[in-house]
């Protein structure tokens, strides 16, 4: 069974970054990384947050983008994903219509 929540220490171990870096990225990319807080006020991260942090690390460290550039790239990627989902839904409905037409012939 896979964990649902990860502490900031576990996330920093997964990414190979300092806790302070993870906190900074969480604060700098609030649309993409949304850690919840425990009753004590500690940040806990979900799998989606960790994936977003991996992408952020790649954009900042490998591609050498600024925080603004990385935010813009992630926004573009999100829009592209949404567009792709709409295309898939449209093609699925067309396939269903064509299947119905073929059955009626």
Chimera marker file (.cmm) of the C-alpha trace (Angstrom):
<marker_set name="trace">
<marker id="1" x="0.000" y="0.000" z="0.000" r="1" g="1" b="0" radius="0.5"/>
<marker id="2" x="1.379" y="3.331" z="-1.030" r="1" g="1" b="0" radius="0.5"/>
<marker id="3" x="1.541" y="6.314" z="1.299" r="1" g="1" b="0" radius="0.5"/>
<marker id="4" x="-0.876" y="9.175" z="0.719" r="1" g="1" b="0" radius="0.5"/>
<marker id="5" x="1.098" y="11.879" z="2.499" r="1" g="1" b="0" radius="0.5"/>
<marker id="6" x="4.822" y="12.547" z="2.709" r="1" g="1" b="0" radius="0.5"/>
<marker id="7" x="6.623" y="14.794" z="5.190" r="1" g="1" b="0" radius="0.5"/>
<marker id="8" x="8.911" y="17.528" z="3.947" r="1" g="1" b="0" radius="0.5"/>
<marker id="9" x="11.893" y="15.419" z="5.076" r="1" g="1" b="0" radius="0.5"/>
<marker id="10" x="10.737" y="12.498" z="2.962" r="1" g="1" b="0" radius="0.5"/>
<marker id="11" x="10.153" y="14.774" z="-0.037" r="1" g="1" b="0" radius="0.5"/>
<marker id="12" x="13.586" y="16.347" z="0.328" r="1" g="1" b="0" radius="0.5"/>
<marker id="13" x="15.076" y="12.839" z="0.396" r="1" g="1" b="0" radius="0.5"/>
<marker id="14" x="13.174" y="11.829" z="-2.738" r="1" g="1" b="0" radius="0.5"/>
<marker id="15" x="14.269" y="14.951" z="-4.623" r="1" g="1" b="0" radius="0.5"/>
<marker id="16" x="17.744" y="15.273" z="-3.141" r="1" g="1" b="0" radius="0.5"/>
<marker id="17" x="17.116" y="18.866" z="-2.082" r="1" g="1" b="0" radius="0.5"/>
<marker id="18" x="17.168" y="20.698" z="1.248" r="1" g="1" b="0" radius="0.5"/>
<marker id="19" x="13.978" y="21.204" z="3.258" r="1" g="1" b="0" radius="0.5"/>
<marker id="20" x="14.345" y="24.959" z="2.814" r="1" g="1" b="0" radius="0.5"/>
<marker id="21" x="14.465" y="24.541" z="-0.971" r="1" g="1" b="0" radius="0.5"/>
<marker id="22" x="11.268" y="22.458" z="-0.914" r="1" g="1" b="0" radius="0.5"/>
<marker id="23" x="9.552" y="25.111" z="1.225" r="1" g="1" b="0" radius="0.5"/>
<marker id="24" x="10.761" y="27.878" z="-1.107" r="1" g="1" b="0" radius="0.5"/>
<marker id="25" x="9.481" y="26.057" z="-4.190" r="1" g="1" b="0" radius="0.5"/>
<marker id="26" x="6.160" y="25.360" z="-2.443" r="1" g="1" b="0" radius="0.5"/>
<marker id="27" x="5.778" y="29.071" z="-1.745" r="1" g="1" b="0" radius="0.5"/>
<marker id="28" x="6.973" y="30.115" z="-5.219" r="1" g="1" b="0" radius="0.5"/>
<marker id="29" x="4.665" y="27.744" z="-7.134" r="1" g="1" b="0" radius="0.5"/>
<marker id="30" x="1.396" y="27.780" z="-5.136" r="1" g="1" b="0" radius="0.5"/>
<marker id="31" x="-0.754" y="26.846" z="-8.162" r="1" g="1" b="0" radius="0.5"/>
<marker id="32" x="1.167" y="23.635" z="-8.710" r="1" g="1" b="0" radius="0.5"/>
<marker id="33" x="2.338" y="22.563" z="-5.242" r="1" g="1" b="0" radius="0.5"/>
<marker id="34" x="-0.322" y="22.624" z="-2.537" r="1" g="1" b="0" radius="0.5"/>
<marker id="35" x="0.893" y="20.912" z="0.610" r="1" g="1" b="0" radius="0.5"/>
<marker id="36" x="-1.675" y="20.479" z="3.329" r="1" g="1" b="0" radius="0.5"/>
<marker id="37" x="-0.902" y="21.071" z="6.981" r="1" g="1" b="0" radius="0.5"/>
<marker id="38" x="-1.139" y="18.671" z="9.882" r="1" g="1" b="0" radius="0.5"/>
<marker id="39" x="-2.683" y="19.644" z="13.205" r="1" g="1" b="0" radius="0.5"/>
<marker id="40" x="0.818" y="20.653" z="14.342" r="1" g="1" b="0" radius="0.5"/>
<marker id="41" x="1.216" y="22.874" z="11.268" r="1" g="1" b="0" radius="0.5"/>
<marker id="42" x="3.717" y="20.674" z="9.436" r="1" g="1" b="0" radius="0.5"/>
<marker id="43" x="3.530" y="20.511" z="5.655" r="1" g="1" b="0" radius="0.5"/>
<marker id="44" x="2.582" y="17.182" z="4.128" r="1" g="1" b="0" radius="0.5"/>
<marker id="45" x="2.783" y="16.506" z="0.404" r="1" g="1" b="0" radius="0.5"/>
<marker id="46" x="0.755" y="14.254" z="-1.879" r="1" g="1" b="0" radius="0.5"/>
<marker id="47" x="2.100" y="12.280" z="-4.832" r="1" g="1" b="0" radius="0.5"/>
<marker id="48" x="0.895" y="15.028" z="-7.248" r="1" g="1" b="0" radius="0.5"/>
<marker id="49" x="2.860" y="17.630" z="-5.283" r="1" g="1" b="0" radius="0.5"/>
<marker id="50" x="5.998" y="15.499" z="-5.504" r="1" g="1" b="0" radius="0.5"/>
<marker id="51" x="5.577" y="15.101" z="-9.270" r="1" g="1" b="0" radius="0.5"/>
<marker id="52" x="5.165" y="18.877" z="-9.629" r="1" g="1" b="0" radius="0.5"/>
<marker id="53" x="8.279" y="19.423" z="-7.506" r="1" g="1" b="0" radius="0.5"/>
<marker id="54" x="10.240" y="17.016" z="-9.726" r="1" g="1" b="0" radius="0.5"/>
<marker id="55" x="9.184" y="19.033" z="-12.771" r="1" g="1" b="0" radius="0.5"/>
<marker id="56" x="10.082" y="22.284" z="-11.016" r="1" g="1" b="0" radius="0.5"/>
<marker id="57" x="13.536" y="20.906" z="-10.118" r="1" g="1" b="0" radius="0.5"/>
<marker id="58" x="14.063" y="19.865" z="-13.749" r="1" g="1" b="0" radius="0.5"/>
<marker id="59" x="13.001" y="23.242" z="-15.115" r="1" g="1" b="0" radius="0.5"/>
<marker id="60" x="15.094" y="25.245" z="-12.652" r="1" g="1" b="0" radius="0.5"/>
<marker id="61" x="18.223" y="23.105" z="-12.450" r="1" g="1" b="0" radius="0.5"/>
<marker id="62" x="18.466" y="21.273" z="-15.787" r="1" g="1" b="0" radius="0.5"/>
<marker id="63" x="16.867" y="23.766" z="-18.154" r="1" g="1" b="0" radius="0.5"/>
<marker id="64" x="18.122" y="26.714" z="-16.090" r="1" g="1" b="0" radius="0.5"/>
<marker id="65" x="14.831" y="28.632" z="-16.250" r="1" g="1" b="0" radius="0.5"/>
<marker id="66" x="13.946" y="31.392" z="-13.828" r="1" g="1" b="0" radius="0.5"/>
<marker id="67" x="11.002" y="30.947" z="-11.468" r="1" g="1" b="0" radius="0.5"/>
<marker id="68" x="8.893" y="33.104" z="-13.786" r="1" g="1" b="0" radius="0.5"/>
<marker id="69" x="9.987" y="31.086" z="-16.815" r="1" g="1" b="0" radius="0.5"/>
<marker id="70" x="9.254" y="27.796" z="-15.069" r="1" g="1" b="0" radius="0.5"/>
<marker id="71" x="5.805" y="29.050" z="-14.016" r="1" g="1" b="0" radius="0.5"/>
<marker id="72" x="5.056" y="30.080" z="-17.588" r="1" g="1" b="0" radius="0.5"/>
<marker id="73" x="6.231" y="26.709" z="-18.957" r="1" g="1" b="0" radius="0.5"/>
<marker id="74" x="4.110" y="24.813" z="-16.422" r="1" g="1" b="0" radius="0.5"/>
<marker id="75" x="1.064" y="26.948" z="-17.317" r="1" g="1" b="0" radius="0.5"/>
<marker id="76" x="1.602" y="26.176" z="-21.012" r="1" g="1" b="0" radius="0.5"/>
<marker id="77" x="1.955" y="22.460" z="-20.258" r="1" g="1" b="0" radius="0.5"/>
<marker id="78" x="-1.258" y="22.510" z="-18.232" r="1" g="1" b="0" radius="0.5"/>
<marker id="79" x="-3.141" y="24.258" z="-21.051" r="1" g="1" b="0" radius="0.5"/>
<marker id="80" x="-1.760" y="21.730" z="-23.529" r="1" g="1" b="0" radius="0.5"/>
<marker id="81" x="-2.919" y="18.853" z="-21.348" r="1" g="1" b="0" radius="0.5"/>
<marker id="82" x="-6.409" y="20.345" z="-21.039" r="1" g="1" b="0" radius="0.5"/>
<marker id="83" x="-6.549" y="20.840" z="-24.805" r="1" g="1" b="0" radius="0.5"/>
<marker id="84" x="-5.482" y="17.233" z="-25.359" r="1" g="1" b="0" radius="0.5"/>
<marker id="85" x="-8.215" y="15.998" z="-23.004" r="1" g="1" b="0" radius="0.5"/>
<marker id="86" x="-10.833" y="17.941" z="-24.986" r="1" g="1" b="0" radius="0.5"/>
<marker id="87" x="-9.546" y="16.455" z="-28.242" r="1" g="1" b="0" radius="0.5"/>
<marker id="88" x="-9.715" y="12.919" z="-26.831" r="1" g="1" b="0" radius="0.5"/>
<marker id="89" x="-13.276" y="13.501" z="-25.594" r="1" g="1" b="0" radius="0.5"/>
<marker id="90" x="-14.284" y="14.851" z="-28.995" r="1" g="1" b="0" radius="0.5"/>
<marker id="91" x="-12.740" y="11.908" z="-30.850" r="1" g="1" b="0" radius="0.5"/>
<marker id="92" x="-14.406" y="9.463" z="-28.471" r="1" g="1" b="0" radius="0.5"/>
<marker id="93" x="-17.831" y="10.983" z="-29.130" r="1" g="1" b="0" radius="0.5"/>
<marker id="94" x="-17.204" y="10.886" z="-32.906" r="1" g="1" b="0" radius="0.5"/>
<marker id="95" x="-16.193" y="7.209" z="-32.663" r="1" g="1" b="0" radius="0.5"/>
<marker id="96" x="-19.377" y="6.451" z="-30.710" r="1" g="1" b="0" radius="0.5"/>
<marker id="97" x="-21.496" y="8.240" z="-33.334" r="1" g="1" b="0" radius="0.5"/>
<marker id="98" x="-19.807" y="6.322" z="-36.170" r="1" g="1" b="0" radius="0.5"/>
<marker id="99" x="-20.326" y="3.043" z="-34.337" r="1" g="1" b="0" radius="0.5"/>
<marker id="100" x="-24.025" y="3.833" z="-33.993" r="1" g="1" b="0" radius="0.5"/>
<marker id="101" x="-24.254" y="4.684" z="-37.704" r="1" g="1" b="0" radius="0.5"/>
<marker id="102" x="-22.525" y="1.430" z="-38.629" r="1" g="1" b="0" radius="0.5"/>
<marker id="103" x="-24.949" y="-0.559" z="-36.468" r="1" g="1" b="0" radius="0.5"/>
<marker id="104" x="-27.924" y="1.088" z="-38.172" r="1" g="1" b="0" radius="0.5"/>
<marker id="105" x="-26.738" y="0.250" z="-41.682" r="1" g="1" b="0" radius="0.5"/>
<link id1="1" id2="2" r="1" g="1" b="0" radius="0.2"/>
<link id1="2" id2="3" r="1" g="1" b="0" radius="0.2"/>
<link id1="3" id2="4" r="1" g="1" b="0" radius="0.2"/>
<link id1="4" id2="5" r="1" g="1" b="0" radius="0.2"/>
<link id1="5" id2="6" r="1" g="1" b="0" radius="0.2"/>
<link id1="6" id2="7" r="1" g="1" b="0" radius="0.2"/>
<link id1="7" id2="8" r="1" g="1" b="0" radius="0.2"/>
<link id1="8" id2="9" r="1" g="1" b="0" radius="0.2"/>
<link id1="9" id2="10" r="1" g="1" b="0" radius="0.2"/>
<link id1="10" id2="11" r="1" g="1" b="0" radius="0.2"/>
<link id1="11" id2="12" r="1" g="1" b="0" radius="0.2"/>
<link id1="12" id2="13" r="1" g="1" b="0" radius="0.2"/>
<link id1="13" id2="14" r="1" g="1" b="0" radius="0.2"/>
<link id1="14" id2="15" r="1" g="1" b="0" radius="0.2"/>
<link id1="15" id2="16" r="1" g="1" b="0" radius="0.2"/>
<link id1="16" id2="17" r="1" g="1" b="0" radius="0.2"/>
<link id1="17" id2="18" r="1" g="1" b="0" radius="0.2"/>
<link id1="18" id2="19" r="1" g="1" b="0" radius="0.2"/>
<link id1="19" id2="20" r="1" g="1" b="0" radius="0.2"/>
<link id1="20" id2="21" r="1" g="1" b="0" radius="0.2"/>
<link id1="21" id2="22" r="1" g="1" b="0" radius="0.2"/>
<link id1="22" id2="23" r="1" g="1" b="0" radius="0.2"/>
<link id1="23" id2="24" r="1" g="1" b="0" radius="0.2"/>
<link id1="24" id2="25" r="1" g="1" b="0" radius="0.2"/>
<link id1="25" id2="26" r="1" g="1" b="0" radius="0.2"/>
<link id1="26" id2="27" r="1" g="1" b="0" radius="0.2"/>
<link id1="27" id2="28" r="1" g="1" b="0" radius="0.2"/>
<link id1="28" id2="29" r="1" g="1" b="0" radius="0.2"/>
<link id1="29" id2="30" r="1" g="1" b="0" radius="0.2"/>
<link id1="30" id2="31" r="1" g="1" b="0" radius="0.2"/>
<link id1="31" id2="32" r="1" g="1" b="0" radius="0.2"/>
<link id1="32" id2="33" r="1" g="1" b="0" radius="0.2"/>
<link id1="33" id2="34" r="1" g="1" b="0" radius="0.2"/>
<link id1="34" id2="35" r="1" g="1" b="0" radius="0.2"/>
<link id1="35" id2="36" r="1" g="1" b="0" radius="0.2"/>
<link id1="36" id2="37" r="1" g="1" b="0" radius="0.2"/>
<link id1="37" id2="38" r="1" g="1" b="0" radius="0.2"/>
<link id1="38" id2="39" r="1" g="1" b="0" radius="0.2"/>
<link id1="39" id2="40" r="1" g="1" b="0" radius="0.2"/>
<link id1="40" id2="41" r="1" g="1" b="0" radius="0.2"/>
<link id1="41" id2="42" r="1" g="1" b="0" radius="0.2"/>
<link id1="42" id2="43" r="1" g="1" b="0" radius="0.2"/>
<link id1="43" id2="44" r="1" g="1" b="0" radius="0.2"/>
<link id1="44" id2="45" r="1" g="1" b="0" radius="0.2"/>
<link id1="45" id2="46" r="1" g="1" b="0" radius="0.2"/>
<link id1="46" id2="47" r="1" g="1" b="0" radius="0.2"/>
<link id1="47" id2="48" r="1" g="1" b="0" radius="0.2"/>
<link id1="48" id2="49" r="1" g="1" b="0" radius="0.2"/>
<link id1="49" id2="50" r="1" g="1" b="0" radius="0.2"/>
<link id1="50" id2="51" r="1" g="1" b="0" radius="0.2"/>
<link id1="51" id2="52" r="1" g="1" b="0" radius="0.2"/>
<link id1="52" id2="53" r="1" g="1" b="0" radius="0.2"/>
<link id1="53" id2="54" r="1" g="1" b="0" radius="0.2"/>
<link id1="54" id2="55" r="1" g="1" b="0" radius="0.2"/>
<link id1="55" id2="56" r="1" g="1" b="0" radius="0.2"/>
<link id1="56" id2="57" r="1" g="1" b="0" radius="0.2"/>
<link id1="57" id2="58" r="1" g="1" b="0" radius="0.2"/>
<link id1="58" id2="59" r="1" g="1" b="0" radius="0.2"/>
<link id1="59" id2="60" r="1" g="1" b="0" radius="0.2"/>
<link id1="60" id2="61" r="1" g="1" b="0" radius="0.2"/>
<link id1="61" id2="62" r="1" g="1" b="0" radius="0.2"/>
<link id1="62" id2="63" r="1" g="1" b="0" radius="0.2"/>
<link id1="63" id2="64" r="1" g="1" b="0" radius="0.2"/>
<link id1="64" id2="65" r="1" g="1" b="0" radius="0.2"/>
<link id1="65" id2="66" r="1" g="1" b="0" radius="0.2"/>
<link id1="66" id2="67" r="1" g="1" b="0" radius="0.2"/>
<link id1="67" id2="68" r="1" g="1" b="0" radius="0.2"/>
<link id1="68" id2="69" r="1" g="1" b="0" radius="0.2"/>
<link id1="69" id2="70" r="1" g="1" b="0" radius="0.2"/>
<link id1="70" id2="71" r="1" g="1" b="0" radius="0.2"/>
<link id1="71" id2="72" r="1" g="1" b="0" radius="0.2"/>
<link id1="72" id2="73" r="1" g="1" b="0" radius="0.2"/>
<link id1="73" id2="74" r="1" g="1" b="0" radius="0.2"/>
<link id1="74" id2="75" r="1" g="1" b="0" radius="0.2"/>
<link id1="75" id2="76" r="1" g="1" b="0" radius="0.2"/>
<link id1="76" id2="77" r="1" g="1" b="0" radius="0.2"/>
<link id1="77" id2="78" r="1" g="1" b="0" radius="0.2"/>
<link id1="78" id2="79" r="1" g="1" b="0" radius="0.2"/>
<link id1="79" id2="80" r="1" g="1" b="0" radius="0.2"/>
<link id1="80" id2="81" r="1" g="1" b="0" radius="0.2"/>
<link id1="81" id2="82" r="1" g="1" b="0" radius="0.2"/>
<link id1="82" id2="83" r="1" g="1" b="0" radius="0.2"/>
<link id1="83" id2="84" r="1" g="1" b="0" radius="0.2"/>
<link id1="84" id2="85" r="1" g="1" b="0" radius="0.2"/>
<link id1="85" id2="86" r="1" g="1" b="0" radius="0.2"/>
<link id1="86" id2="87" r="1" g="1" b="0" radius="0.2"/>
<link id1="87" id2="88" r="1" g="1" b="0" radius="0.2"/>
<link id1="88" id2="89" r="1" g="1" b="0" radius="0.2"/>
<link id1="89" id2="90" r="1" g="1" b="0" radius="0.2"/>
<link id1="90" id2="91" r="1" g="1" b="0" radius="0.2"/>
<link id1="91" id2="92" r="1" g="1" b="0" radius="0.2"/>
<link id1="92" id2="93" r="1" g="1" b="0" radius="0.2"/>
<link id1="93" id2="94" r="1" g="1" b="0" radius="0.2"/>
<link id1="94" id2="95" r="1" g="1" b="0" radius="0.2"/>
<link id1="95" id2="96" r="1" g="1" b="0" radius="0.2"/>
<link id1="96" id2="97" r="1" g="1" b="0" radius="0.2"/>
<link id1="97" id2="98" r="1" g="1" b="0" radius="0.2"/>
<link id1="98" id2="99" r="1" g="1" b="0" radius="0.2"/>
<link id1="99" id2="100" r="1" g="1" b="0" radius="0.2"/>
<link id1="100" id2="101" r="1" g="1" b="0" radius="0.2"/>
<link id1="101" id2="102" r="1" g="1" b="0" radius="0.2"/>
<link id1="102" id2="103" r="1" g="1" b="0" radius="0.2"/>
<link id1="103" id2="104" r="1" g="1" b="0" radius="0.2"/>
<link id1="104" id2="105" r="1" g="1" b="0" radius="0.2"/>
</marker_set>
